[in-house]
């Protein structure tokens, strides 16, 4: 795989400087934990990627912190409405100048986590500033609990956000690494029950976190798991045999139906799941041009498609709309 952009070549990871380690455990140039998470929240607001891609697929985050930051951001977004009310009620907080995103993240840990504020890799000054208001923030949260008659923290979450738990989890089998039969056999040996419900029976059969799965009724290389299934640490995901990909994202490649040996082009390719899906259908034969204007997102594409063992992608950091349609390089697309 090649990458025509500055700062990255042939699928390698961005280099990290050695640097000196500070008293907080951070190397020189590394951001404190909550500032790093706040930056990801900002990128989410700018729609630069999904939570998963900006955390799990982010080479700038330590491997041991990726799942922690992913969970923190998901939890903070879920409770953001009530956390915002709590923070807005504390007028003194504004004088701390921590930034609203960092305040939300830290308030989540302080008020809703049994572990409290994180100390490892965190900025002690930020933690101290937040802790000065712990009592008043907890009083306000308790007042809101009484107001809405919350029996537990989940009752503080708006109903439309609670419904997210009912979403099925979709998994695409990467035919460059494995195949459907082998993947099904692997899950069967792990104790999963392979079911074949009708469309009307899906929610009754695939109940939350049940150890069941089924083949998708529309796409032949997609599996469906119950809501709440987490496969980020599963060996098949780690080795690239399966791709965690929404069903809607799996449809474009099936619409295009690229054949072996053909040439395809992805105009807005990052983070790369749809691109690798085309390569999978092409059997790593032919060529796929992958364009994206964002260098960071393109780096993510290179990383994810390398993991998926894609060999025929040429990733380009460029604006597809500025290409010359008569350029002979793309004549066979």
N, C-alpha and C positions, 0 to 999 in steps of 0.2 A: 504494500500500500504506500502511496506517495501523498504528500501534502504540500501544495504550492502556497505556502504562507510563511510569514516571518515567525521565527521563534519555535518552529516545530518541524521535524523531519521524519518521514517514514515510520509513523506510528509510535515513536518513542515517548516516554513520559516527560513532562516538563521537569527541568532540573530543580532541585531544592538546594539552597545554599546550606553549608554546614553551620556557620555562625556560632556565636557564643550563647550559652544557656544562661538565662536570667534566673533570679530567685523564684520567679513564678513557674519555672520549668519550661518556659518558652525560649525557642531559639531566636536569635536576632532576626528581625523582620517578620516573625510570625505574629498573627493577631491573637489577642486574648479570646477565650472561648465565646463569650457572649457577643463581642464585636463581630466575630466571624459569622455567628449565627444571624446577627442583625443584617450583615451584608447580604446573606442569602435571602432573607426576607425582602430586602430592597430589590434584589434581582428578580424575585418572584413577582413583585409588584410591576416590574418593567416587562414581565412576560418573557424573560430570557431563557426559560426552561421550566421543567417540572421540579417538584420538591425532590423527587428521586434522583433526577439527573444532576441537580445542583448540590446534592449531598453524597449519595452513594457513588455517583459517577464523577466526583470532584477530586482531582489529584492534589489539590491544595489543602485538603482536609486529611488529617492523620487517619489511617485506617481504623484505629481503635475508637475514633470519635465520630465516624460517619453515621453509624446507626443511632448514636446518642443524639446528634444534632438533628437527624431526620425525625426521630421521635419527638424531640423538643419542639420543633417547628410545627409538626402535625398537631400536637397537643395545644400549643399556643394559639394557632389559628382556630382550633375548635372552640377554645374558651375566650377568644379575643373580645367578643361583645361584653362579657361580664368583667374581664380584666380591664377593659377600657373604662368602664363605669367606675371601677375601684380607683384607678389612677386619676381620673378626672376629678374625683371627689377630694383628692389630696392636692390642694393648691401649692403646697410647699415643694412638692416633687419637681415642679418645673424649674426651681432654682438649681437643682442638681445637674441639669443639662446632660443627662445620660443619653438622650435620644429616645423617641417613643418606641421604636422597634426593640431596642435593648431593654427598655422598661417592661415591655410586655413579656419578653422572654424571661427576664429575671423575676417578674411578678408571678409568672406561672410556676417557676421552681420554688419560690419562697412560700406561696400560698397554697399550691395544689400538689406539690411533690413531697413525699415523705422524707426525701433526702435533703430538702432545702436548697439553698444556693450552692452552686458548684464552686469548689475551691481550686481544683486542679486546672491549671492553664487559664484561670480566670484572673482578671485585673483586681487586685485587692482594694484599690481605691473605689472602683465601681461597686464592688460588693459592700464596702463600708457605707457608701452613699445610700445604697438601697436599704441596707439594714437599719439606717437611722429612722426609717418610716415604717418599719415592719408592724409595729403595734397599731398604728392608725390604719394601715392598709388591711390588716386582719379584722379590725373592727368594722370597716366598711363592707368587707366581704360577708361577714356574719350578718350585718344589717340586711344585705341583699338576700342572703339565704332565708332570713325570716320573712322578707317581703314576698318572695316567690314560693314560700313554704317548701323549700328544697329538702328532700330527705337524704340526698347525697349529692356529690359534685356533678353527676350526670344531669341532674335536674336543673342545673344552672345553664346548660347548653340549649340554645334554640332548637326547636323541633326539627327544622329543616336541615340542621347540621347533624343531628342524631341519625337521620335517615341514611347517611353515608355508609353505615355499617351493613346495609342491605345490598350493597353492590357486589356482584360476583367477581371473582378474580380470574383473569384470563391469562393463559400461558401458551406461547407459540413454541412448537417443537422446531429446533434448528436442525434441518436436514444436512447441514454441512458437518455436524458433529455427531449426530445420532439419527434416530428415526422414530416414528410414532410407536411402533411395536415395542422397541427397546425401552422407551420412556414409560409406556404403560406397564410393562413388566416390572420396571424398577419401582414404581409407586405401589404396584400390587404386592411386591415382596415387603414393602415397608408397612403394609397393613391397610392401604387405602382400598376402599370398595369402588369398583368401576360400575357405574350405573348408567341406565339408558332411559331417562324419563322423557316424556313428551314436553312440549313447551308449556303446557298448562300445569305441569307437575314440578317445574324447576324449583320454585321456592319451597315446596313441601319436601322435596328430596334433598336438595343441597342446602341444608340448614346451616346456620352460622357455626363455623369452625368444625364442622363434621369432617371426618376422614373419608371423604368421598370425592370422586371426580367423574367427569363424563367428557366424551368428545363433543365438540361444538356441533350444533345441528346444521350450520351453514358453511363453516370453513374447515377443510379436511386436515389442516396442520395445527389446529388450535384445541386446547383443553380448557375445561371450565371447572373451577374449584369454588367451594362455598365462600361466602363473605367471611372476612377475618383471617383467611389463610395467608400465612407469611412464609414465603419461600426464598427470601433474600439470602439466607445462610445455607440453603439446600445445595448439596453437592452438584446436582444437575445444573443449577443456575450458575454456581461458581465456575464450573468447567465449560459453560457456554452451550450445553446441550439443550437448555430451554431458555427462552427469552420472556421476561415478564412484560407483557404488552397488551394494552387495551384492545378490545375487539375492533373498535372503530379504526384504530391504527393498523390493524391487520388487513383491512379490506382493500386499500389502494393497490397493493401488490397483486391481489387476486383479480382486480379489475384490469390491471395492465397485462397480466399473464406473460411476463417476459420469458422467452424460450432460451434454451442452452445455446451459447455462442452469439447471442444477440448483443446489441449495445443499447443501454438505457441511460436516462439522465434524471436525477432528482434535483429539482430546482431550489428547494428549501429543505435541505437534507437533515440537518442536525435535529435531534441528537443521534439519529442513525438507525433506529429500529426498522423503519420502513425500507431504508436503503439495504440493510442486511437481509431483510425479508426477500427483496428482489434477487439478491445474490444467491440466497438459499434456493429459490425457485429455478435459478439459472445454473445451479450446480457448480458454481465457481468457474463457469466457462463464458467468455465474452468480456464485456467491460461495462462498468457503471461510473458515470461522472456524478460526483456529489458536490453540489454547490451550497455554500452558506456564507453570509456576510459577516457573521460573528465569529471571530477567531477562537474565543473560548469554547463556544458551542461546537465548533468544528473539531477542536481538540478532543472534546467528549465523543464525537462521532468516531474519530480515529481510534480512540481507546476501546469503545464498545464494539466496533466492527472487527478490530483485531481479536478481541476476546471471542467473537463469534466465528473466527477463522475465515473471514472474508479476504480473498486474495486479488480481486479484480476491480477494486474501487480506486478511483483517482479523486481525492478530495481537494477541492479548490476553494480558497477563501476569496470569493468574488461575488459580484451582483449578477445573477443570471440574466436579468433584464438588460444588461449592458453588453451581452454577447452578440457577436456578429452571426446572424442566422445562416450566412453563407460560408462561414469558416469551415474549411474542409475537415478540420479535426472532428466536427460533430456531424459529418455528412451521413454517417451510418446509423444515427440515433433514430 
